[in-house]
Amino acid sequence: MLNVPKFLRSSLAISALLFSAPALWAAALAPLEITDQHRQVTASVVQQLSEHHYRDQSLNDDLSSEYLDNYLKTLDPTKSYFFQADIDGFNRHREKFDNWLAKGNLNEAFDIFDIYRQRLTTRLESVIERLESDEIKYDFTTDDQLVVDWEQAEWPEDKKTADELWHRRVKASLLDLVLAGKDLEESKELLRKRYENQLRRVRQQDSDDAFEVVINSLTTLYDPHTNYLSPRTLENFNINMSLSLEGIGAVLQTEDEHTKVMRLVPAGPADKQGELRPADRIVAVGQGEEGEMTDVVGWRLDEVVEQIRGKKDTVVRLEVLPAKAPTDSATKVITITRDKVKLEEQAAKHDVFEVMNGRDRYKIGVIRVPTFYMDFEAYRKRDPNFKSTTRDVHRILQELEKENVDGIVLDLRGNGGGSLQEATTLTDLFIDRGPVVQIRQTNELISRNYQSHSRAAYRGPLVVLIDRLSASASEIFAGAIQDYGRGIIVGTQSFGKGSVQSLVPVDAGQLKLTESKFYRVSGESTQHRGVIPDMTLPSLVNVDDVGESTYDNALPWDKIHAVPHSRYFDIQALLPHLNPLHEQRVEKNPDFIYLRDQMALTEKNKDRTVVSLNEKQRRNEQESLEASLLQLENERRKAKGLSLYDSYEDIDRLAGSDDEDATEGADAGEAANDDEEEGDLVSFSALSRSEINPDKDPFLNEAGHILVDFIEQLESMDEQDRDRVANW
C-alpha cells in the first residue's frame, strides 16, 4: 500500500491540490515531525509571553486570528503558493490556535507548513522546467502588467490562475534582468539557478526550521524584537552579529527575497569604504577581486552571511540594488576589504571649523560620537585609562575649550546606541544634577536610577545633530538634552528604538523577550516616535523604509508622568526667530534642493502598484527616470560651480574622483583645487563615512549656522529677555 503523508490524506489538501496525480506523488515531501521538545518549548514560550512580555496581551480568539494571518504572511507574503481553497480550509481553524498553542499542540500549524512546502516545491519544479524549455516563449512586446501591490493581491482560485500569475512573475523577473544589462538567455539561466537554490533549501528544511516559523509567527505579534532562537539559530545569530564586528561591519536582515542592509557599524570596513548604504539590497556576492558573482536572491540570511564573512584583509564584492532604486534599475558592485572593527576606531573624534555670518567669524567645535562604547574588560580590571565615550568626550571638551570655540555641535548621526550607562554619563557632561531616563518594567515599576550627578563640564551653546539611524542610547541622550532645553536638536526624526530585550532560556534555545521600555524625563517614550528634532533637515534615508515605525506590531509611543527637571534654555521661544533663517538657507542650498527633489522623484516611481511587462515601455520609463535624476544632479552641480555630467552613468563612475570637477571660471586645463571638489552626495553624509569633513557635509555646515544663529540671538537680547529664555 502506498504510504501517503498525513497532510495529503486530509480532505482539505486533496480538494486544493489541482495538479495531475503522477506529478503530485512524484513531488510529495514527507511530513515534518513534531517532537516533544517542540511542544515543551511552545508551552514555555507562551507562558513567558503571557507573564513577562512588556505588552499585556491575552492569547485569545482575536490573537489566534491574527496569528493565522501573520503565519500565512510569513510563509507566502506575495500570495504565490497557496490556493484560495487552502485558505478557506485554514480559516475553519482561525480561532483555535490560541488553545492549541497554549497546550503545545502544533498539529494544524505543522500541517499548514507541510502544505506550503508541497505547494512551493511543485511550483518551483514547474518554473524550472519552463525556464529550461525552448518551447516556452517570453514576449516583451505585449501590454501585459503584473500587480506588485501584494497587500491587495488575491489568492489564486485554481491552478490555471496560478499558472498565469507565475508566467507573468517569471516574465517580470526576466525583464528586470534584461533591463539591468543581461541578455534573455543569461537571464533565464540566472533565474533558473535562483529557483534551483530555493528548491534545494526547501528540500533541506527540517522540523526545527518549521517550528521556528510556527512559534515566531506568534512572538512577533507581541513586538518585532521578541523572537525564539533555537540552539542552531542562536549559534548562527552570534556568528551573524560578529559579522558586524569582524567582516564588513554591517547588520543585515531578510526582506522578501532580498538581504537588506539595516545599518553600518561606525568605523567598520563598509562604513570606511563609503558606498554601501542602509536599505541597500544585496543581490550577489563575489570572493576576491575577480571571483564569480554568486546570486543570493532568495537565500537564507545565514547563507548570505556565510558568503560575506571571511578572513581579515580578504576582499568581498557585493552587487547591490540601491535603496531608492526600483528592481529594474542597474545594480552596482561594491568592493570591500574585510577587517575587524577596532574599539579605538569607534572612538569619539573632533574638529574645528569656521562659520561666517556677515562680517563675523565663529569657531565651531564638532564632536562626532559614532557609538556609546566602553572597554568593559579594562574597566573590570580597574585600568585607570580604560576607554569610554564619556572619558573621550570630556578630554575633547577640554581641548576645544583651549581653542576658544564659540559653540559645539555634537554629531550623533548613524549612532545606533550602545551602553546605556555611557549615554547617562555623557549627558552628565552637559547638564547639572538630575534624572536622565526613566525605565518602566513589565510590572509597571519605574526606575529612575540613571542620573546625572556632577556639575556640567561644558556650559556653552550646543547643537545635537541626529538622523533616522540615531537609535537607542542616542535617543536617550538627545531626548534628555531636548527635555532640559540644554541645546537645539537638529536633523531628522530618529529611529524610535525605545524597548529593552533580554535573553530568557527555554527548554531548548532562548527567547529574546521585550521586558521594559525607555521614557524621557518629560515622560515621553522614545519608542516608535523617536526624537523629533527642533529644527529639521532633509533625510538621506526614507523614514518609510528604515526605523521602528516600519515594523509590524511595534510597541506604540506613549507617555508616563514627567519627573522634575531643570530647563536651561527656552528653545521653543527661540525657534520663531531661528527657523526662518534656517529655512531660507535650506531653500537655497543646492544639496538640500537635490535631496528633496530626488526623494520625491524616486518615491513616485517606487509607489507603483503595477509594472508593465512591455520592454519598450519599461525602457522609456527607465530612461525618463535616469534623465530626470541626471538633470537634478547637474542642477546641483551647476549651482555649486562644478562641471556637469554628460550621462547618468557618469554619476556613479565619476563621483568622488580627485580630478573630475573644475569650478566655473577656471582656466582651461587647470586642475580643480581639492578643497573645491564635490563628489556624489553619499560622500557628504556621516552615515557613510566616519571622518569629519564640514566642507563636504551640508548637514554639519547647516548645524553650524544654526548654532551661530543661536549664539547671536542670545547676544542680541537685552538682559531681561535673556533671563527669560536662559536659566543658567
C-alpha positions, 0 to 999 in steps of 0.5 A: 500500500502506498504510504501517503503523508498525513497532510495529503490524506486530509480532505482539505489538501486533496480538494486544493491540490489541482495538479495531475496525480503522477506529478503530485506523488512524484513531488510529495515531501514527507511530513515534518515531525513534531517532537516533544521538545517542540511542544515543551518549548511552545508551552514555555514560550507562551507562558513567558509571553503571557507573564513577562512580555512588556505588552499585556496581551491575552492569547485569545480568539482575536490573537489566534486570528491574527496569528493565522494571518501573520503565519500565512504572511510569513510563509507566502507574503506575495500570495504565490503558493497557496490556493484560495481553497487552502485558505478557506480550509485554514480559516475553519481553524482561525480561532483555535490556535490560541488553545492549541498553542497554549497546550503545545499542540502544533498539529494544524500549524505543522500541517499548514507548513507541510502544505506550503512546502508541497505547494512551493516545491511543485511550483518551483519544479514547474518554473524550472522546467519552463525556464529550461524549455525552448518551447516556452516563449517570453514576449516583451512586446505585449501590454501585459502588467503584473500587480506588485501591490501584494497587500491587495493581491488575491489568492489564486482560485485554481491552478490555471490562475496560478499558472498565469500569475507565475508566467507573468512573475517569471516574465517580470523577473526576466525583464528586470534582468534584461533591463539591468544589462543581461541578455534573455538567455543569461537571464533565464539561466540566472533565474533558473539557478535562483529557483534551483537554490530555493528548491534545494533549501526547501528540500533541506528544511527540517522540523526545527526550521518549521517550528521556528516559523510556527512559534515566531509567527506568534512572538512577533505579534507581541513586538518585532524584537521578541523572537525564539532562537533555537540552539542552531539559530542562536549559534548562527545569530552570534556568528551573524552579529560578529559579522558586524564586528569582524567582516564588513561591519554591517547588520543585515536582515531578510526582506522578501527575497532580498538581504537588506542592509539595516545599518553600518557599524561606525568605523567598520570596513563598509562604513570606511569604504563609503558606498554601501548604504542602509536599505541597500539590497544585496543581490550577489556576492563575489570572493576576491577581486575577480571571483564569480558573482554568486546570486543570493536572491532568495537565500537564507540570511545565514547563507548570505552571511556565510558568503560575506564573512571571511578572513581579515584583509580578504576582499568581498564584492557585493552587487547591490540594488540601491535603496531608492532604486526600483528592481529594474534599475542597474545594480552596482558592485561594491568592493570591500576589504574585510577587517575587524572593527577596532574599539579605538576606531569607534572612538569619539573624534573632533574638529574645528571649523569656521562659520561666517555670518556677515562680517563675523567669524565663529569657531565651531567645535564638532564632536562626532560620537559614532557609538556609546562604547566602553572597554568593559574588560579594562574597566573590570580590571580597574585600568585607570585609562580604560576607554569610554565615550564619556572619558573621550568626550570630556578630554575633547571638551577640554581641548576645544575649550583651549581653542576658544570655540564659540559653540559645539555641535555634537554629531550623533548621526548613524549612532545606533546606541550602545551602553546605556550607562555611557549615554547617562554619563555623557549627558552628565557632561552637559547638564547639572544634577538630575534624572536622565531616563526613566525605565518602566518594567513589565510590572509597571515599576519605574526606575529612575536610577540613571542620573546625572550627578556632577556639575556640567563640564561644558556650559556653552551653546550646543547643537545635537545633530541626529538622523533616522539611524540615531537609535537607542542610547542616542535617543536617550541622550538627545531626548534628555538634552531636548527635555532640559532645553540644554541645546537645539536638536537638529536633523531628522526624526530618529529611529524610535528604538525605545524597548529593552530585550533580554535573553530568557532560556527555554527548554531548548534555545532562548527567547529574546523577550521585550521586558521594559521600555525607555521614557524621557524625563518629560515622560515621553517614550522614545519608542516608535516616535523617536526624537523629533528634532527642533529644527529639521533637515532633509533625510538621506534615508526614507523614514518609510523604509528604515526605523521602528515605525516600519515594523509590524506590531511595534510597541506604540509611543506613549507617555508616563508622568514627567519627573522634575527637571531643570530647563536651561534654555527656552528653545521653543521661544527661540525657534520663531526667530531661528527657523526662518533663517534656517529655512531660507538657507535650506531653500537655497542650498543646492544639496538640500534642493537635490535631496528633496527633489530626488526623494520625491522623484524616486518615491513616485516611481517606487509607489507603483502598484503595477509594472508593465511587462512591455520592454519598450515601455519599461525602457522609456520609463527607465530612461525618463527616470535616469534623465530626470535624476541626471538633470537634478544632479547637474542642477546641483552641480551647476549651482555649486560651480562644478562641471556637469555630467554628460550621462547618468552613468557618469554619476556613479563612475565619476563621483568622488574622483580627485580630478573630475570637477573644475569650478566655473571660471577656471582656466582651461586645463587647470586642475580643480583645487581639492578643497573645491571638489564635490563628489556624489552626495553619499560622500557628504553624509556621516552615515557613510563615512566616519571622518569629519569633513564640514566642507563636504557635509551640508548637514554639519555646515547647516548645524553650524549656522544654526548654532551661530544663529543661536549664539547671536540671538542670545547676544542680541537680547537685552538682559531681561529677555535673556533671563527669560529664555536662559536659566543658567 
